[in-house]
Amino acid sequence: MPYSIMMDAGHGGRDPGAVYNGRQEKDDTLRLALAVGEILQDRGIDVEYTRTTDVYETPYEKAMEANQAGADLFISIHRNSFPTDNEVSGVESLVYDLSGLKLEIAEAINEELATVGFVDLGVKARPNLVVLKRTRMPAVLVEAGFINSDTDNMLFDQSFDDIALAIADGILDTLQRNGLVEESVQTGPDYRVQTGAFRSRAYAERLRNELLEQDFPAYIDDSDGFLRVQVGDFDSLDEAADMERRLKRAGYATVIVSGV
């Protein structure tokens, strides 16, 4: 079974996050989270997303989504801010405490981002952050530069692809070093929209049948011990995101998942 990572784009919807000269953190985080996720998927990782569009969920809801999905790792993407504009720049990563796999991954991400041009401000413990406290798996929150730093914004825009690759490489190198993933590269992920994961077949079948009645192409994936109710099998993330929007409008909680 592929190693699974929940990618979280910080903020969203009515919560813009930090704002600087009209630039909103929620937009930068979504763009970067999707880019990192795509690289990880191309390397054979099973990636799921807390959001793929401009919607709001509480940090607690995001943590619960990751727990319900049974993800092996939680990565939350943010942009930092400082009270005074253009006074501080650099990247830092936050973890619940300074120990274990999460610390190794956070340090590796920072080191990779430093090669792109960011100042490495280190890894900090933040035990009161909900997405770090409530997730049952190792969790890292990456502050990808300061949004109110013109220097960091220029780097973010001009080296965006390198930044996404640096974050993905920091994660993958650490996982490989710990024997958690193979070094071989797998390609060709497909995308599905998951609406629930159950132990009870009766609950899973009830949700699947409800979706089928509304003409959603739902089915049950029981390949990993959970009964996961999923919709569709899409070649591109954009197609999956379109279906996710339809399901959300119909009132369902969703998360996009991928497989190889």
Buried (B, 14 or more C-beta within 10 A) or exposed (E): EBBBBBBBBBBBEEBBBBEBEEBBBBBBBBBBBBBBBBBBBBBBBBBBBBBBBBBEBEBEBBBBBBBBBBBBBBBBBBBBBBEEBBEBBBBBBBBBEEEEBBBBBBBBBBBBBBEBBBBBBEBEBBEEBBBBBBBEBBBBBBBBBBBBBEBBBEBBEEBBEBBBBBBBBBBBBBBEEEEEBEEEEBEEBBBBBBBBBBEEEEBBBBBBEBBEEEEBEBBBBEEEEBBBBBBBBBEEBEBBBBBBBBBBEEEBBBBBBBBB
